[in-house]
Amino acid sequence: MKLDLRSNKVKVLRTEGIIPGVVYGKGIESTPIQLPYKTFLSTLSEYGLTRTFPVSLGRKKHIVYFKDIHRDPYNIH
C-alpha cells in the first residue's frame, strides 16, 4: 500500500473521503499521512487489526499495523 504525506487539514480530508493518520515508531519520525477510504477498507479487510503489512511512504518501505482506529471522530470524551 502506498501512503501519501498529509496535504490538507483533517476536516477537509474527511469531506473528500480521505482518511488521515499518523505513522510512528522506533526509528521512524512521527509522520502525518493520508489514504483514500477505499484503500483503507481493502487493507483492513485483508490484514485485519492484528497483522502487520508493508507500506511505502515516499522512497522508504515500512512494516506497520493498525494500532488505534477512531471510528467516530466527533465523539468528545
C-alpha positions as CSV (number, residue, x, y, z in Angstrom):
1,M,0.0,0.0,0.0
2,K,1.3,3.5,-0.9
3,L,0.8,6.3,1.7
4,D,0.9,10.0,1.0
5,L,2.0,12.7,3.3
6,R,-0.9,14.7,4.7
7,S,-1.5,17.7,2.4
8,N,-4.5,19.4,4.0
9,K,-6.4,19.9,7.2
10,V,-8.1,16.8,8.6
11,K,-11.6,18.2,8.3
12,V,-11.2,18.9,4.6
13,L,-9.7,15.5,4.0
14,R,-12.6,13.7,5.6
15,T,-15.1,15.6,3.5
16,E,-13.2,14.4,0.4
17,G,-13.3,10.8,1.6
18,I,-9.7,10.6,2.6
19,I,-8.6,9.0,5.9
20,P,-6.0,10.9,8.0
21,G,-3.5,9.0,10.1
22,V,0.0,9.0,11.6
23,V,2.9,6.6,11.1
24,Y,5.3,6.4,14.0
25,G,7.6,4.0,15.8
26,K,11.1,3.1,16.8
27,G,13.5,4.7,14.3
28,I,10.6,6.5,12.4
29,E,9.9,10.1,12.9
30,S,6.1,10.7,13.6
31,T,4.7,11.4,10.1
32,P,1.1,12.6,9.3
33,I,-0.3,10.6,6.4
34,Q,-3.5,10.2,4.3
35,L,-5.1,7.5,2.3
36,P,-8.3,7.0,0.3
37,Y,-11.2,5.4,2.2
38,K,-11.4,2.5,-0.2
39,T,-7.8,1.7,0.2
40,F,-8.2,1.8,4.0
41,L,-11.2,-0.6,3.8
42,S,-9.5,-3.1,1.5
43,T,-6.3,-3.1,3.7
44,L,-8.4,-3.6,6.8
45,S,-10.4,-6.4,5.3
46,E,-7.2,-8.1,4.0
47,Y,-5.0,-7.8,7.1
48,G,-7.4,-7.1,10.0
49,L,-6.4,-5.3,13.1
50,T,-3.7,-7.6,14.3
51,R,-1.4,-8.4,11.4
52,T,1.4,-6.4,10.0
53,F,1.6,-5.3,6.4
54,P,4.0,-3.4,4.1
55,V,3.5,0.3,3.2
56,S,5.6,2.7,1.2
57,L,6.0,6.3,2.3
58,G,8.0,8.2,-0.3
59,R,11.0,6.1,-1.1
60,K,11.0,4.2,2.2
61,K,9.2,1.0,3.0
62,H,7.9,0.1,6.4
63,I,6.1,-2.8,8.1
64,V,3.1,-1.4,10.0
65,Y,-0.1,-2.3,11.7
66,F,-3.2,-0.5,12.8
67,K,-2.7,0.5,16.5
68,D,-5.8,2.5,17.1
69,I,-8.7,3.3,14.9
70,H,-11.1,6.2,15.8
71,R,-14.5,5.2,14.4
72,D,-16.3,8.3,15.5
73,P,-14.1,11.4,15.1
74,Y,-16.8,13.7,16.6
75,N,-17.1,11.7,19.8
76,I,-15.9,14.0,22.6
77,H,-14.9,12.4,25.9
